[in-house]
Amino acid sequence: MNDVKNKAMGTLYTILKWARIFALNTLRRVLILGRYTLICWQQQRLRCAQRRLGKAVLAALEQGEVNPMLAEGVKDALGKAKAIQGKKDQQYQAVAAIREKIRNSCACE
């Protein structure tokens, strides 16, 4: 009787362990989905920043600037675009870290 009880407890422990892993990985996947949503929003901001950068370059060229990248407005627009791109890259790195956690949790122990 005691042997059957031990097997039942072992089976229950295994089921609970896998349920915990499943729940944690589901939460992590939801976090990834949220990060991808944020990446899409940042991509929209990046497109707007690049559009502003293009307009600033054209305006500098129209003013007769030899090297439009040295104009103050172009430098500001370029800095904003690089900052947005950096934040977007950080989100991709965070997604990669979450995926690595998921991979490690599923590995056979």
N, C-alpha and C positions, 0 to 999 in steps of 0.2 A: 504494500500500500504506500509505503514511504517512497519507494522508487518511482511509482506513478506520479506522486505529488511533485517530486523533484523534476521529472521530465516536463510536467505541466508548467511548473514555474520557469523552467529553462525556456520552454517554447514561448510563454507569455513575455519573458524578458526579451527574447529575440524579436518578437513582433513589436513590442514597444520601442525597441532600439531602432528598428527600420522605420516605424511610424514617425519617430522623432527626426530621423534623417530626412524623410520625405517632407515633413512639415518645414524644416529649416531650408531645404533646397527650394521648396515652393516659395517661401518668403524671399529667398535670394533671387529667384527668377522674377518676382514682382519688382524687386529693387532694380534689376536689369531693365525691365520694361520702363520703369520710371526714368532711369538714366537715359534710355534711348529717346524718350519723349523730350527730355531736356536737351539732348543733342540735336533733335529736329528743330527745336526752338532756337538754339544757338546757330544752327545752319541758316535759318531765316535771317537772323541778325547779321551773320557774316556776309550773306548776299547783299544786304542793304549797305553794310560797311564797304564792301568792294565796289558797289555802285557809286557810293559817295567818293571813294578813292578815284575811280575813273573820271567822275565829273571834276574833281579837283585837279587831276592831271590835265584834262582838256582845258580847264580854265587857265592853268599856268601856261600852257602852250599858246593859248590865244593872247595872253599878255606878253608874249615874246620871250618867255623864259627858255634859256638854252637847255638846261637840265631841270626838268620839272620836278624831279624827285628831291631837289634841294629847297623847293618852295615850302613855306611854313604850313600852309593848309594841307599840302600833300603829306608832309611828315606826320601831322596830327591824324589824318585819315588812315595812314598806313599803320601808325601805332595802335589805333583803335581796332583795326582789322586783325593785327597780330595778337592783341590781347584776347579778342573773341576766339581766334583760332587756338590759342593756348588753353583757354578754358574748355573748349571742345575736346582737345587732345587729353586733358585731364579726365574728362568723363569717360573717354575710351579706355584709359588706363584703369580707371575704377571698375569698369565693366570687366576688363580682363582679370583683375584681381578677384572679383566676385566669381567669375567662371572658374578660376583656379581653386577657390574654396569649394565649389561644387564638385569639381573633379576629385579633389582630395578626400571629400567626405564619402564619395562613392567607391573609392578604392578598397579593395579587399584588405582587411586588417590581418 
